[in-house]
Amino acid sequence: MAKFKIFTDFDGTISINDVGDALFEQFTDTDWEQVVLDWKMDKISSREVFSHGCEKTRITKQQLEAFSDEQQIDPFFKDFVEYCQEKSYPITVLSDGLDFYIRRILDHYGFNDLKVFANQLVFLDYNQIKPEFPYYGKGCLVCGNCKGYHLRKFRQQGDILVYIGDGYSDRCAVPETDILFAKRDLKEYCMEKNIAFHEFENFNDVLEKFRHIEKKY
């Protein structure tokens, strides 16, 4: 049997919204749209994005928990996870976002057993936060948490790596992936670079297409 390993982005892929963007748009005293635009134009790194965002944010732990609990995920993600679990395909969440809201949201929906690799959020006092980047030095040195590094680390001989994503932070995963699912900004990037991918809108699309792909291995 083929050894599929599944890796998925969180913000805008598992979650309906980009939770990190929504967090900073709501709680940060800065022009967040301009910060994101500068990142997309490669003027600043994602590490600088989160460092700046957290520095300008004032939010209590209770506010962040309440904000996280309001976020919705793809309603078909549960079906996809259950299918992969039935087949013993491990699923790992790779995010260049912040672990606090990712873990809170996944736990809220009953996915507390999923592995998550993300940047870390630390409370300095009752309403001041700081990002930490435990994987920064191991990757591309542009992403806070380089997804390409994790894919290389997890790959063993005979593995077939599947990656599912939607944005700019997923670009480092692309050359390390055997089967790629893409939408939105990641889809546009793949089209510009002539990179093969499977288009999706939600995890129902991913599951249906993945079932067909499985038959080829």
JONOR-V603975 format. One record per pair of residues at least 24 apart in sequence whose C-alpha atoms are under 7 Angstrom apart, sorted by sequence separation. I is the first residue (numbers start at 0). J is the second residue. If there is no record, write none. Layout:
{{I;J} {I;J}}
This chain:
{{91;115} {92;116} {93;117} {147;171} {151;175} {27;52} {118;143} {146;171} {147;172} {150;175} {29;55} {118;144} {145;171} {146;172} {28;55} {117;144} {27;55} {28;56} {147;175} {23;52} {27;56} {26;56} {27;57} {26;57} {26;58} {23;56} {67;100} {67;103} {68;104} {67;104} {95;143} {95;144} {94;144} {93;146} {15;71} {14;71} {15;72} {14;72} {15;73} {13;72} {14;73} {13;73} {13;76} {59;125} {59;126} {58;126} {57;126} {58;127} {57;127} {56;127} {95;168} {54;128} {53;128} {54;129} {53;129} {19;96} {53;130} {50;129} {50;130} {49;130} {5;88} {9;92} {4;88} {5;89} {6;90} {7;91} {8;92} {9;93} {3;88} {4;89} {5;90} {6;91} {7;92} {8;93} {9;94} {4;90} {5;91} {6;92} {7;93} {8;94} {6;93} {45;141} {46;142} {44;141} {45;142} {46;143} {44;142} {45;143} {79;202} {75;201} {76;202} {75;202} {79;206} {73;201} {75;203} {73;202} {12;164} {12;165} {4;158} {11;165} {2;157} {3;158} {4;159} {5;160} {6;161} {7;162} {8;163} {2;158} {3;159} {4;160} {5;161} {6;162} {7;163} {8;164} {2;159} {3;160} {4;161} {5;162} {6;163} {7;164} {3;161} {1;216}}
